[in-house]
Amino acid sequence: MKQVLLLFSILTASYLTTAQTIGLQAGLNLASQSIGGDESGGFTISTDSKAGFLIGAVGQFPLSKSFIFRPELNYIQKGSKTGDVLSGQSVLIAINYIDIPLNVVFNADAGKGQFFVGAGPTIGYGLSGYTKIKTQEVEVSQDIKFDGKSDDEVNDEYAHLKAMDLGFNFLAGYTFSNGFFADAGYSFGLNNISPSAGSSLSNKGFFIKLGYCFNSGAKAAKK
């Protein structure tokens, strides 16, 4: 699976180079997670947000006068944190992903630039990460292995997760006439990345990005 996603990432990067408009972007991802289990009939909790950065490339392929296929290839930090003030215990999950959003956006002229809004699926693959559990007495850290094995299967010093992270995202933004753009949106995971039976873990988060599109920015999208 790792080789398949690597090939898909290379193909996406190659595809971006053929775009009518290509750009670079960077931003902030306010990541959190939903954690679930089957105790007492099942439960789901949402964690606090963990700030991380993202950096990547974006391309634009016109589908019609107003609609554009807008794929991205990003390095993004996801995860979560939780804490209990009374007990002094906190849990941090930090995961680095290659993320490929495949968005279709609608563009509309607004002032000297263009407003856009869109949505699409995302394909992510875990590269590295760690968990950190801290109490008043001790702090324990574990590196993450993306082998899809449960902790009970291997019983080693690592935390284990599934590598593939499938999701969906929404975004809205504005492209200025000089090529600069800003957008914001929300993404949420569709699959369970926990390999352990009876538990679930999925990523989600709000993101804000700033970037620059070459090939005249908004003007290229109007052709």
C-alpha positions as CSV (number, residue, x, y, z in Angstrom):
1,M,0.0,0.0,0.0
2,K,2.9,2.4,0.8
3,Q,4.3,1.8,-2.7
4,V,0.9,2.4,-4.3
5,L,0.5,5.8,-2.5
6,L,4.0,6.8,-3.3
7,L,3.3,6.1,-7.0
8,F,0.0,8.0,-6.7
9,S,1.8,11.0,-5.1
10,I,4.4,11.0,-7.9
11,L,1.7,10.9,-10.5
12,T,-0.2,13.7,-8.7
13,A,3.0,15.8,-8.6
14,S,3.6,15.2,-12.3
15,Y,0.0,16.0,-13.1
16,L,0.2,19.3,-11.2
17,T,3.1,20.4,-13.5
18,T,0.7,20.2,-16.4
19,A,-1.9,22.4,-14.8
20,Q,-3.0,25.6,-16.5
21,T,-2.3,27.3,-13.2
22,I,0.0,25.9,-10.5
23,G,0.7,27.4,-7.1
24,L,2.5,27.0,-3.8
25,Q,0.7,27.2,-0.4
26,A,1.3,27.0,3.3
27,G,-0.9,27.3,6.3
28,L,-2.2,26.2,9.7
29,N,-4.2,23.1,10.5
30,L,-6.1,23.0,13.8
31,A,-6.3,19.3,14.1
32,S,-8.5,17.2,16.4
33,Q,-9.8,13.6,16.5
34,S,-12.9,11.6,17.3
35,I,-12.2,8.7,19.6
36,G,-14.7,5.9,20.1
37,G,-15.1,2.5,21.8
38,D,-17.6,-0.2,22.5
39,E,-17.7,0.1,26.3
40,S,-21.2,0.3,27.8
41,G,-22.9,0.3,24.5
42,G,-20.4,2.5,22.7
43,F,-19.1,6.1,23.1
44,T,-17.5,8.8,21.0
45,I,-15.5,11.8,22.3
46,S,-13.9,14.7,20.6
47,T,-10.5,15.9,21.6
48,D,-9.0,19.4,21.9
49,S,-7.4,21.0,18.9
50,K,-3.6,20.7,18.2
51,A,-2.0,23.3,16.0
52,G,0.1,22.1,13.1
53,F,1.4,23.4,9.8
54,L,0.8,22.4,6.2
55,I,2.8,23.1,3.1
56,G,2.3,22.0,-0.5
57,A,1.3,22.6,-4.1
58,V,-2.0,23.2,-5.8
59,G,-3.0,23.0,-9.5
60,Q,-6.0,24.3,-11.5
61,F,-7.6,22.4,-14.4
62,P,-10.6,24.2,-15.9
63,L,-13.7,22.0,-16.4
64,S,-15.9,24.7,-17.7
65,K,-16.2,28.5,-17.5
66,S,-17.0,28.4,-13.7
67,F,-15.8,25.0,-12.5
68,I,-12.2,24.0,-11.9
69,F,-10.6,20.7,-10.8
70,R,-8.2,21.8,-8.0
71,P,-5.9,18.9,-6.8
72,E,-3.4,19.5,-4.0
73,L,-0.3,17.7,-2.7
74,N,0.4,18.6,0.9
75,Y,2.6,17.7,3.8
76,I,0.3,18.2,6.8
77,Q,0.4,17.7,10.6
78,K,-2.6,16.1,12.2
79,G,-3.4,14.7,15.6
80,S,-5.0,15.9,18.9
81,K,-4.5,16.6,22.5
82,T,-6.5,16.0,25.6
83,G,-6.0,17.0,29.2
84,D,-7.5,16.8,32.6
85,V,-6.7,19.7,34.9
86,L,-7.8,17.9,38.1
87,S,-5.7,14.8,37.5
88,G,-2.8,16.5,35.7
89,Q,-2.9,13.9,32.9
90,S,-2.6,14.9,29.2
91,V,-2.4,12.9,26.0
92,L,-0.8,14.2,22.8
93,I,-1.0,12.5,19.4
94,A,1.1,14.0,16.6
95,I,1.0,12.6,13.1
96,N,2.6,13.8,9.9
97,Y,0.9,12.9,6.6
98,I,1.2,13.2,2.9
99,D,-2.3,14.5,2.0
100,I,-3.9,14.7,-1.5
101,P,-7.2,16.7,-1.6
102,L,-9.1,16.3,-4.9
103,N,-11.4,19.3,-5.0
104,V,-13.8,20.6,-7.5
105,V,-14.4,24.3,-7.0
106,F,-16.8,26.9,-8.3
107,N,-15.3,30.3,-9.2
108,A,-17.2,33.6,-9.4
109,D,-15.8,37.0,-10.3
110,A,-15.7,39.3,-7.2
111,G,-14.0,42.7,-7.5
112,K,-10.6,42.4,-9.2
113,G,-10.3,38.7,-8.3
114,Q,-12.4,35.6,-7.9
115,F,-14.2,34.0,-5.0
116,F,-14.2,30.2,-5.0
117,V,-16.0,27.5,-3.0
118,G,-15.6,23.7,-3.4
119,A,-15.3,20.3,-1.9
120,G,-13.8,16.9,-2.6
121,P,-12.3,13.7,-1.2
122,T,-8.9,13.5,0.4
123,I,-6.3,10.6,0.4
124,G,-3.7,10.7,3.2
125,Y,-0.8,8.4,4.2
126,G,0.9,8.5,7.6
127,L,4.7,9.2,7.4
128,S,5.7,9.5,11.0
129,G,4.3,10.4,14.4
130,Y,4.3,9.8,18.2
131,T,2.1,9.7,21.2
132,K,2.9,11.3,24.5
133,I,1.1,10.5,27.8
134,K,2.0,12.8,30.7
135,T,0.9,12.5,34.3
136,Q,2.1,14.3,37.5
137,E,4.5,11.5,38.1
138,V,5.7,10.3,34.7
139,E,5.9,11.1,30.9
140,V,5.8,8.3,28.4
141,S,6.4,8.7,24.6
142,Q,5.9,6.2,21.8
143,D,6.8,6.5,18.2
144,I,4.0,5.4,15.8
145,K,4.3,2.6,13.3
146,F,1.8,2.6,10.4
147,D,1.6,-1.1,9.9
148,G,-2.1,-1.6,10.8
149,K,-1.3,-4.0,13.6
150,S,-3.0,-3.8,17.0
151,D,-0.9,-3.3,20.2
152,D,-2.1,-6.7,21.3
153,E,-0.7,-8.4,18.2
154,V,2.9,-7.1,18.5
155,N,3.3,-5.9,22.2
156,D,6.3,-3.8,21.4
157,E,7.5,-0.2,22.3
158,Y,5.5,1.4,19.5
159,A,2.0,2.7,19.1
160,H,0.3,1.3,16.0
161,L,-2.1,2.9,13.4
162,K,-3.4,2.3,10.0
163,A,-1.4,4.3,7.4
164,M,-4.3,5.2,5.0
165,D,-6.5,8.2,6.0
166,L,-9.5,8.7,3.7
167,G,-11.6,11.8,4.2
168,F,-13.6,14.7,2.7
169,N,-13.1,18.4,2.9
170,F,-14.9,21.7,2.2
171,L,-13.2,25.0,1.4
172,A,-13.8,28.6,0.4
173,G,-11.4,31.3,-0.5
174,Y,-10.5,34.3,-2.7
175,T,-7.9,34.6,-5.5
176,F,-6.5,38.1,-6.1
177,S,-5.7,39.4,-9.5
178,N,-2.0,39.3,-8.8
179,G,-2.0,35.5,-8.1
180,F,-2.1,35.5,-4.3
181,F,-4.9,33.5,-2.7
182,A,-6.3,32.7,0.7
183,D,-8.7,29.9,1.7
184,A,-10.1,28.2,4.7
185,G,-12.1,25.0,5.3
186,Y,-12.8,21.9,7.3
187,S,-11.8,18.3,6.7
188,F,-13.0,15.1,8.4
189,G,-11.9,11.5,8.2
190,L,-14.2,8.8,6.8
191,N,-12.2,5.7,8.0
192,N,-11.0,4.3,11.3
193,I,-7.2,4.6,11.6
194,S,-7.1,2.5,14.8
195,P,-6.2,-1.1,14.2
196,S,-7.4,-2.2,17.6
197,A,-10.7,-4.1,17.8
198,G,-13.5,-2.3,19.6
199,S,-11.9,1.2,19.2
200,S,-12.1,3.9,16.6
201,L,-10.0,6.9,15.8
202,S,-10.6,9.4,13.0
203,N,-8.9,12.7,12.0
204,K,-10.6,16.1,11.5
205,G,-9.6,19.7,11.5
206,F,-10.0,23.3,10.4
207,F,-7.4,24.7,8.0
208,I,-6.3,28.1,6.8
209,K,-4.0,28.5,3.8
210,L,-2.2,31.3,2.0
211,G,-0.5,30.8,-1.3
212,Y,0.5,32.1,-4.7
213,C,-0.6,30.9,-8.1
214,F,1.7,31.4,-11.1
215,N,0.4,31.9,-14.7
216,S,-1.4,35.1,-13.7
217,G,-3.5,33.7,-10.9
218,A,-7.2,34.6,-11.2
219,K,-6.7,35.6,-14.9
220,A,-5.7,32.1,-15.9
221,A,-8.8,30.7,-14.4
222,K,-11.0,33.0,-16.5
223,K,-9.6,31.8,-19.8
